[in-house]
Amino acid sequence: MPQKKQLLDLQFIDARHKLLDLAAFLDRMDRAAGDDDFRLAALRSALPVLLESRGDRARAILEAMSDPSTEPIPQAKRQGAYGAPPPADF
């Protein structure tokens, strides 16, 4: 298992880039006109997990951003994925 310093040496700049990219995205959302939708709400609700001291943050965020349903739907209303579970009336 690598030491923390080794991981920091290898991955810190990439993680920093991703964090800045997310911050810039949220800044753009704050400046844009219109209402938030379920995707932005799901993203914002998952952000506090990043600050928790736990070993399964990636799993927790993936589960929070995934559709929890287990039954197949008879027919899709739209094509494509959204990356977050849409509301039932969507």
N, C-alpha and C positions, 0 to 999 in steps of 0.2 A: 504494500500500500504506500503510495507516495506521501511525503510529508507536506504540510500546509505551504511551506515556502516553495517547494517544487511546483505545487499546483498554482500558486500565485505567479511564479515566474513564467509558467507556461500559459496560463489562461486569464490572467487579470485584465490585460488590454482588451481581449475579446469580450469579456464580461462588462467592462467599462463601456465599450462601444454599444453593446446591446442596451445597457441602462440609459445611456444618452439618447439612443434612437427611440426608446420608449418615451422618455421625457419629451423629446421633440414632437413625437406623435400626439401626446396628450396636450402639449401647448397648441398644436394646430387644431385639435378638437375644441379647445377652449375658445379659440379665436373664430371658429367657423360658425356661420349662422345655422339655425335650425335646432331641432330637438335631438337629444341623445336617443339611441335605441338600445335594444337588448344586448347587442354585442359590446358596446362601450360600458354598459352597466355591469356585464359579466366580467370584463377586464378589470374594471375598478374594484369590484368585490373580491377578485382574486389577488390583488396587489398586497394586502396585508399579510398574506401567507409567506411572502418573501422575507419578511422581517422576523418570522417565528424561528426559534431554534428547534428544528426537527430534522430528521433525516429523510423525510419523504415529501419535501416541498413540491418537486416536479409532479409526483403522483397526485398530490392534493389539488394542485392547480389544474392538471389535466382532467381530473374527475369533476372539478367545479365548472370547467368549460365544456363538458361533454353532455350529450343528451342522456338523461338517466332512464329513458323508457326502454322496456325490454320487449314489448310487443310490436311486431311489424305493422306498418300502416298499409291500408289497401292500395293507396295510390298517392304518390308525392304531389303536393300542390305546386312545387317549384323544382327547378333543377339546380343542383349544386349544393355545396356545404357552406355553412355560415361560420363555423369555428366556435360557436357558442349556442346553447339550446335556445331556440326561439320560443316566445310565449305561445300558449296553446291556440290563441286566436290569430296567429300570424299566417 
